[in-house]
Amino acid sequence: MAVLPEGMTIELAINKKTKELCWHISCSEEYIKRTMVSILEDRIERAEIALPLCKHTKRQYRLTKLLNAMKHLKQQCISELNVLEGNK
């Protein structure tokens, strides 16, 4: 069986309607935040590479606006993650 990332759990259950065996997969909020930060870092890196390549001002404006929003969201997720880790 595969090893799950820290923060994920799988439980066996029986579906009450179909009476079949099924899986319940759950993630901790900390795992979700760490995953979001990882995805945002990747997207921010891509946007920073693409920004100098934009030739249209409207596209540059939109990409800059998106980049700033992603950076803000990343900082927000990191601060929430720090709060979650501090509560342990």
C-alpha positions as CSV (number, residue, x, y, z in Angstrom):
1,M,0.0,0.0,0.0
2,A,1.2,3.5,-0.8
3,V,2.4,5.8,1.9
4,L,0.1,8.8,2.4
5,P,1.4,12.3,2.9
6,E,1.3,13.6,6.5
7,G,-2.1,15.1,7.1
8,M,-4.1,12.7,5.0
9,T,-6.1,9.7,6.3
10,I,-8.1,7.0,4.6
11,E,-10.8,5.0,6.3
12,L,-12.8,2.1,5.1
13,A,-16.6,2.5,5.3
14,I,-19.7,0.8,4.0
15,N,-22.0,2.9,1.8
16,K,-25.4,2.8,3.4
17,K,-27.3,3.0,0.2
18,T,-25.4,0.5,-2.0
19,K,-24.0,-1.7,0.9
20,E,-20.6,-1.6,-0.8
21,L,-17.2,-1.0,0.7
22,C,-15.9,2.5,0.0
23,W,-13.1,4.8,1.1
24,H,-13.3,8.0,3.1
25,I,-10.3,10.2,2.4
26,S,-9.8,13.2,4.6
27,C,-7.2,15.9,4.8
28,S,-6.2,18.2,7.6
29,E,-6.5,22.0,7.1
30,E,-2.7,22.2,7.5
31,Y,-2.2,19.8,4.6
32,I,-4.5,21.8,2.4
33,K,-2.8,25.1,3.2
34,R,0.7,23.6,2.5
35,T,-0.5,22.3,-0.8
36,M,-2.0,25.7,-1.7
37,V,1.3,27.4,-0.9
38,S,3.2,25.0,-3.0
39,I,0.8,25.5,-6.0
40,L,0.9,29.3,-5.6
41,E,4.7,29.3,-5.5
42,D,4.7,27.4,-8.8
43,R,2.2,29.8,-10.4
44,I,4.0,32.9,-9.2
45,E,7.2,31.6,-10.6
46,R,5.6,31.0,-14.0
47,A,3.9,34.5,-14.0
48,E,7.2,36.2,-13.2
49,I,8.8,34.4,-16.1
50,A,5.9,35.4,-18.4
51,L,5.6,39.0,-17.4
52,P,8.7,40.3,-19.3
53,L,7.7,38.4,-22.4
54,C,4.3,40.2,-22.6
55,K,4.2,42.7,-25.4
56,H,0.7,44.0,-24.9
57,T,0.1,46.6,-22.1
58,K,-3.3,45.3,-21.3
59,R,-2.0,41.7,-20.9
60,Q,0.9,43.0,-18.8
61,Y,-1.6,44.9,-16.6
62,R,-3.8,41.8,-16.1
63,L,-0.8,39.5,-15.4
64,T,0.7,42.0,-12.9
65,K,-2.7,42.3,-11.2
66,L,-2.9,38.4,-11.0
67,L,0.7,38.1,-9.8
68,N,0.0,40.6,-7.0
69,A,-3.2,38.8,-6.0
70,M,-1.3,35.4,-5.9
71,K,1.5,36.9,-3.8
72,H,-1.1,38.3,-1.4
73,L,-2.9,34.9,-1.2
74,K,0.3,33.1,-0.6
75,Q,1.2,35.4,2.3
76,Q,-2.3,34.9,3.7
77,C,-2.0,31.1,3.4
78,I,1.5,31.2,5.1
79,S,0.2,33.2,8.0
80,E,-2.8,30.9,8.4
81,L,-0.4,27.9,8.3
82,N,1.8,29.5,11.0
83,V,-1.3,29.9,13.2
84,L,-2.3,26.3,12.6
85,E,1.2,25.0,13.4
86,G,1.4,27.2,16.5
87,N,-1.8,25.6,17.8
88,K,-0.2,22.1,17.9
